[in-house]
Amino acid sequence: MTTTPAARDAATRARALAYVLLSRAALHTAQDVLMQMVEHLDTAAHAFETEEPPVMDGVTVTNTTPIDAGMAIVQCMALAVDNPAARIPDEVFYYVTAPISRRAVELPQLNPMSTQLARQEGRLRTQIALAAHDLDASSPADETTRIAHLAVLVDLHRTFARVAAAVAVDNARPCNSL
């Protein structure tokens, strides 16, 4: 059985993110949801490690996510969206599949009218980009570093979501309407 380096990288990211969520689940009010996410991430990691990539015309296709892994990640994202009390932004699950998709996690444009919120958005975008770069540059064998980078990314995305909510409120004020 042969898996691709990208799939093995995705498996280590899935396990590292599962560890981050598990470490936060202990006294969390949404512990059940976090534990479900951990189980789905374990399923994804197993699929990344065991499902062979497709071969088309003798060429191994390396940029596809195994079906079981993709479904597990989608279930994590649905749990994150359906359970805001878990405080896990759904975007963080894209970091698991990034080695395969080779795509950066996209953040929505907030377009704040407030200069203070614009500075916060810019600062957060920079911090997220740097943390994502550090995650990409880390060795799959260095589990501790990967866990730390993913924990930071979870927190940064959570902060970005709070800023996005503040921008929506601020931009909707009558004094800010055009």
Secondary structure, 3 states (H helix, E strand, C coil): CCCCHHHHHHHHHHHHHHHHHHHHHCCCCCHHHHHHHHHHHHHHHHHHHHCCCCEECCEECCCCCCHHHHHHHHHHHHHHHHCHHHCCCHHHHHHHHHHHHCCCCCCCCCCCCCHHHHHHHHHHHHHHHHHHHHHHHCCCCCHHHHHHHHHHHHHHHHHHHHHHHHHHHHHCCHHHCC
